[in-house]
Amino acid sequence: MTELMLKYFRTKQQEVQSQKVYDTQCPFCSMQCKMQLIEQRVVSRRNYKTVGKDNPTTNGRLCIKGMSAHQHALHHERIKQPMLKVDGEFVPITWKKALGHIREKYTAIQREDGLDALSVYGSASLTNEEAYLLGKFARVALKTKHIDYNGRLCMASAATGANQTFGMDRGFTNTLQEVPYTRCIILAGTNLAECQPTAMPYFEKAKENGAFIIAIDPRETATTKAADLHLKNKPGTDAALANGLLKILIEEQMIDQSFIQKRVNGFEEVREYLSSIEIEEIESITDLSKEELYQAASIFGQEESGMIFTARGIEQQTDGTAAVRGFLNILLATGKIGKANSGYGAITGQGNGQGAREHGQKADQLPGYRSIEKEEDRAYISKVWGVEEKDLPGKGVSAYEMFEKAYEGTISGMFIMCSNPVVSHPNSNFVEKALKNLKSLIVVDMFISETAKLADLILPASSYLEDQGTMTNVEGRVTLREANRPLPGNVKHDWQIICDMAKVLGKGDYFSFTTAEEIFDELRVASRGGKADYFGITYEKLRKEDGILWPCPSVEHRGTKRLFEDSFAHKDGRAKMAAISNLPRVPKQSQSKKYPLLLTTGRVMSQYLTGEQTRKSSTLVARNFESFMEIHPHTAKKYQLEDHSVVKVESKTGHIKVRCKWSMKTRKDTVFVPFHWVGTQNVNKLVSDDLDPSCKMPGFKVIAVRVSKASSDGNEEMVYPDE
């Protein structure tokens, strides 16, 4: 080696003054990919690189969002101290002053308006410890019944459908490791390739092994391209599609009579209902051919094993619960559940979408998936918490209904933790008005989001790099996120904020935790004996096993990889089939001459939820910097909309302006707009307040709209074609 080369390497070694490695997990989707952030200090600057870390779910894989996540956590706009609104402007204040403000506001509101005048709005991005603590805070520190969370907009249909059918809701009944060995897969309303890309290798391997993949989606996506059969049905007709497939399976005698007789209730009622429906009716409703329906049903019915996966495409509808139950009927009728390589998977959206709904953030739930309305459940949790059962409040209302109560004045104070409902909720113009009507709005966030802008106080949240705790991924696998990067500025962990608030409200004895692990140990006891039993899971065990699937009822237990092998979770051990309506539930905003097109919403790979974090990432913004409307060229020409032009999309509740994007991927009667943008591009302004009667899920996927050219002066030119 020459002297010149030696000098070069010595110089480089001197430049790299230090290197730190932080273990963590991706803060975005439910795959919860394990990863490490490598921080190198080179002379006067720092360089960052994210690498995947081996784990049972994703084997070290990462997508572009995970690799770029540190960009928002280290962003210069991040809030690093409490911010109080003074004369319309936010000014930094001390924690002492912030907590004093909370005590003053909350004490006054409950004195003047009653205990239930305060409300708590949580998040599926919180750790299990923080979700658990937030539910306890609402019911013990505030004694309010009003608590719900943003997972209501994500997993409510799947959770309700699974609970009604199986008696238990764990997103996946099997592990992802079984997917490559199943013979037929139905992907109903899921775009895995863009929403959970690190899961796709399991499905690609299944296809390599000879599995037949059926995708159900009104659009062509990266996922449908991987399918052998794409059922491009009309939006909102998924329940009818499930009925049609099951009708064919029954009539062609491709059902498992022995399994039904031993383990299922309700089959005869379903058979009788389906006998009254003609397959031509299914064709008409779904806009699919008889040949397509028979092909899908026959292949799924004839194969020895099969799996069905559902996601927001069929769930975010006002009959989303019915659609989920329809596909679960198919699994039960064919006996493809509770055995190897056969089962159900609800593709969870948010990072902790599974765990966050198990331990008390939902209006009707207590920890361990217990019911707040069952006396024995209330008695058990009140004992764990050291309170009187009679002092526990009852069932509250769903997330959107809390905003209705805020608008009417029944709720006058709201605490929002790590969520942005002004952007994420339906009828978002109304949600903004409701929040402005509050006497107090306190928001915990990393940035001044659209929701935080309306607050009187913002509290700084910790990021995925700093906030240790457990998360429950898409499989129902509990994982430990180590997250040991130091907190920046005066930031506190979310669980510390909850404990500090409880203390100033006189309830500190119930929230005397000093670590996340202490909270988890109480959660374990609170969940013991419940359907979501975490009692046998410890931090030490999670580190050793790298994740454990619940239920895990004892420390000796290794976790449950496959559910329902011997019995279902209903008291009689049997699953429940149910006849579901073949007619789509008529939404408040249905197609008409004035609103002739159907709008459906969804995600793009480089953005996440309301985009508050991903839009802080230069890498991700470079891929998708603005929203768009995907429209079939034939339809675009009818309405005289040029490719790449700015267009106005309008429903009965509002309008937006986005870039027009011609695409053969979507149906001629359907347009698509992603939901990651804000302001004049916030597609949720177009979504009505119509809710699924069973689970209160809004209808994000079926919205009647009209489209027109957008002009700079705001006078859009409407075109109503004769044909």
Disulfide bonds with the S-S distance in Angstrom:
none
